[in-house]
Amino acid sequence: ARPSYWSDRSARREEGFSLVRLHQTALLAALNDALRVQDAASLSRGRDVREPGNYTSLQLAAAWRVENPFLWDKYMVERAGLASYAARVAARGDEVPRVDVRPELTQATARLEERQLLAAVNETYLMHGTRAETVLSILRLGLNERFSGGHFGSGSYLAEVSDKVNAVTPTVIPTATPTVIP
């Protein structure tokens, strides 16, 4: 089943997805906390930085929820497969490897919408930075390492710190007539 908080218009979009602007203060505060910079000195420094700058923090400007029924269904199938695998591993007396994400990110994302993460498969929220020209493809089809290039080779890179995501995300300068998908 799709999340109860999704809008009813997501399945009707010809693009296959819908963007829902978030206005809830608590959600925006949680997302802003997730962006809290771990190490201000690392902002705009490192070999993977696309655009050097001089700033010490990141501030959330706006947020949208992506409602893509195709990707949601795909995610639920993969999640069920991982849960089945984790159950088989546990039945053998083994354990699925654990990855500890920084507590600040875990605390911030725990305040997001009502979806429960699946602890048995070490499910967590992470961040991804990308160029503006690849956003539409990601919204339609999801992340795909075959179409992703980067300083460290092809792959879909995720991070637990906004400092790293910021490094690979170029600044977007708004045009006089921005395009918005309602």
N, C-alpha and C positions, 0 to 999 in steps of 0.2 A: 504494500500500500504506500501511496505517496504521503509525504508529511501533511499533517492536518493544518499546518499554518500556511501551506501553499495557496496561492490564489487560484480561482477556477479558470483563469484564462491561459494558463501555461500550455495546456494540450492543444489549444486552438491556433497557436502562432505558426505561420507558414515557415518561419525560420527554424522551428522545432524547439525553441526555448523562449522564455519570457524573463525579463529583468524587472524586479520589483524593488523600487526605491525604499530603503529602510529609513523610518522616521522615529522609531522607538528609542527614546533616550537611553534606556538600559542597554540595548543592543549596540548602539553607537559607542557608548562608554566602554563596553567590553572589547569592541574592535579597536578602539583607540588605545586601550591598555595593552592589547596584543602587539600594537606597533611601538610600544615603549622601547626606546633604544637601550641596548645592553651596555654598549661602549661607545660613547659619543666621539671618542678619538678615532674610531674605526670608520665612521661615516665618511664616504667619499675617498677612502684610501684602500689600496690593495690592487693586485694585478687584474682582478675581475671587474673593476669599476668602469662603467661605461662613460659617465660624465662626472668629472671631479667638481666639487663644490665646497662651500664653506658654511656649514650649519651643524647644529648639535642635537637636533631632535626631529621627529617626524610627527605630523599632525594629520589625523583623518579629516578629509574634506567632505566626503560623501561615501555612501555604501549602497550596494544593490545586492539582492539575493538572486542568484541564477536558478531558474526553475526549468530544468531540461528533463522531461519525462524519459527520453531515451537513455541519457546518462544516468539518471536515478535508477532505472531498472537494471542497467548494466552493473552499476555499483552494488545493488542489493544482491544480484547473483554472485558476484565476486566475493562479497562479504560473507554470504552463506557458505560458499566453497571454503573460505579461510576458516570459518567457524567449524566446519566439518573436519578439516585438517587438524585444527587445534584440539578437537575432541579425540581424534585418533592418536595424536601425540601424547595427550594426557593419559589415555587408556594404556599406553605402553609404559607409563611412569616417567615420561620425559616432560620437558617444559618448552613452550614456545619462547624463543629468546625475547627478552624485554629491552625496550629502548626507553630510557628516561629523558623526557623532554623538560626543558627548563621550567621550573615551577610557576614563574610569572605567566608564561604562555598557557599552561594548563589551567591556572586560576582564571585567567581572562576568558578563555574559550569555554570554560564550564558555565559561564553566564550567557552563552548563546542560546538560540532557540531550543525547544524542548526535545530535540533528538538526543538519544543516549548513545555514547560511544561504546563499542564492544571491547571490553577489557581482555577477553580471552584471546583476541588476536592483536592486542597491543594497538588498537585503533586510536589515533590522535589527530589533532588539527595541526597542520603546518602551513607555511606560506610559500607563494611562488611569485616571482617577479618576471615580467616579460615586456617586450616591445609592443607599442600600441597596435602595430599592423598584424600582430598574431592573436590579439584578443578575440576577434570574431570567430576564428577557427577553433580556439579553445572553448568558447561558449557553445559552439555547435557540436564539436566532436570530442572534447576533452583534451587532456594533455597527451601528447604522442611523441615519444623520443625519436622516432624516425624523421620527424619534421623539425626537430629542435637542434639548433647548433649552440655552441657556447664556447667560452674560453677554455673549457676542460673537455671538449668533445660533445658529441651528440648525447642527449639525455634530457629527462624531465627532472630538473633540480628543485628540491624543496628545502626549506630552512626553518629552524625554530626561532631565529632571531631576525628582526626586521632590518638590522644593520646590513646583513648579507643580501636580503631581498632588494633592499634599496640600491645596493651596489650595482646590480645587474638590470635595474629598471631605469631606462632613460626618462628624463623630464619630458612631460607632454605639455606643449604650449598650446592653449586653446585657440581655435580659429575664431573668426568673427561670427561664423554660423556653425556651431557645433551640431553634430548629428547625435540624436538620442533615440534609443529604441525604447518606446514606452512599455 
